[in-house]
Amino acid sequence: MRSIAVSYGAVTIINAIATGKGSALGIDLETKATVELNDSGRITAKIRKAPGEDTKLMKLCAR
């Protein structure tokens, strides 16, 4: 099975957890991801436009 997802960017202005007040705004950035599922049970990830970047968060979210 193959699927595509898009995540849009946002920026936190003030950390509402610490202060009880805060806000966030959307920014004009997006990340597109393609996933292919098979029966191997392995999770591999790569970033096409930045192949040297760390992919630990991608793998963690895919679990």
C-alpha positions as CSV (number, residue, x, y, z in Angstrom):
1,M,0.0,0.0,0.0
2,R,1.3,3.5,-0.8
3,S,0.1,6.8,0.6
4,I,1.1,10.5,0.6
5,A,0.7,13.0,3.5
6,V,1.3,16.7,3.9
7,S,2.1,18.6,7.1
8,Y,2.0,22.4,7.2
9,G,4.3,24.5,9.3
10,A,3.5,26.5,12.4
11,V,5.5,28.7,14.8
12,T,4.8,29.0,18.6
13,I,5.1,32.6,19.8
14,I,4.9,32.0,23.6
15,N,5.1,28.6,25.3
16,A,1.6,28.2,26.7
17,I,2.5,25.2,28.8
18,A,4.9,27.3,30.9
19,T,2.9,30.6,31.0
20,G,-0.7,29.6,30.6
21,K,-0.9,32.0,27.6
22,G,0.4,31.8,24.1
23,S,-0.3,31.7,20.5
24,A,0.8,30.1,17.3
25,L,0.7,31.1,13.6
26,G,0.9,29.2,10.4
27,I,3.8,29.7,8.1
28,D,4.1,29.1,4.3
29,L,6.0,25.8,4.6
30,E,4.9,22.3,4.0
31,T,6.5,18.9,4.2
32,K,5.3,16.0,2.0
33,A,5.8,12.4,2.8
34,T,5.3,9.2,0.9
35,V,5.0,5.9,2.7
36,E,5.0,2.4,1.3
37,L,3.9,-0.4,3.6
38,N,5.0,-4.0,3.1
39,D,5.3,-7.2,5.1
40,S,9.0,-6.7,6.1
41,G,8.3,-5.0,9.4
42,R,11.3,-2.6,8.8
43,I,11.0,1.1,9.0
44,T,13.4,3.1,6.8
45,A,13.3,6.8,6.1
46,K,15.1,9.4,3.9
47,I,14.6,13.0,3.1
48,R,15.0,13.6,-0.6
49,K,16.0,17.2,-0.5
50,A,18.2,16.8,2.6
51,P,19.6,13.2,2.6
52,G,22.1,13.9,5.4
53,E,19.4,15.0,7.9
54,D,18.4,12.9,10.9
55,T,15.3,10.7,10.4
56,K,14.8,9.4,14.0
57,L,11.6,11.5,14.4
58,M,10.2,10.2,11.1
59,K,10.8,6.6,12.2
60,L,9.3,7.1,15.6
61,C,6.1,8.6,14.2
62,A,5.8,5.7,11.7
63,R,5.7,3.1,14.5
